[in-house]
Amino acid sequence: MLVTNMEQGRDLAESLGKNNVALMRGHGFSAAARSLIEVVRMSVYVPRNARALLKGLQLGDITPLSEGEIAARDSGYKPYSLETRRAWKFWAHKAGCAHLVDDHPIDHQHKPWGSG
């Protein structure tokens, strides 16, 4: 469904709740996050992870990550790290808009790129 009015927007926001992704029947998914880089990241990894899950389910039962494994993964993700910056540049190149990505030095305090 394409969100075209406030009522649909409210319904989508309600469906998302505190989550970042909502499945949209017949239209894939919708993602929301604190920043553009995080939305793009989800747009890359949600379909990839869904394909991996489907293939895994074909093999049998799947053991989900434990709360500790999820927490360890979340604590290791740094949205403004050098690795994330490389991915951002790669995704921009693949989308044909690499020329729009500034080449700011990496802020190793994990602040937005180029911030003071």
PEHU-V654074 format. One record per run of one state. SS is the DSSP state (2 for helix, 1 for strand, 0 for the rest). FROM is the first residue (numbers start at 0). TO is the last residue. If there is no record, write none. Layout:
ss->[SS & SS]
from->[FROM & FROM]
to->[TO & TO]
This chain:
ss->[0 & 2 & 0 & 1 & 0 & 1 & 0 & 2 & 0 & 2 & 0 & 2 & 0 & 2 & 0]
from->[0 & 5 & 16 & 20 & 24 & 27 & 31 & 35 & 59 & 66 & 76 & 81 & 94 & 97 & 100]
to->[4 & 15 & 19 & 23 & 26 & 30 & 34 & 58 & 65 & 75 & 80 & 93 & 96 & 99 & 115]
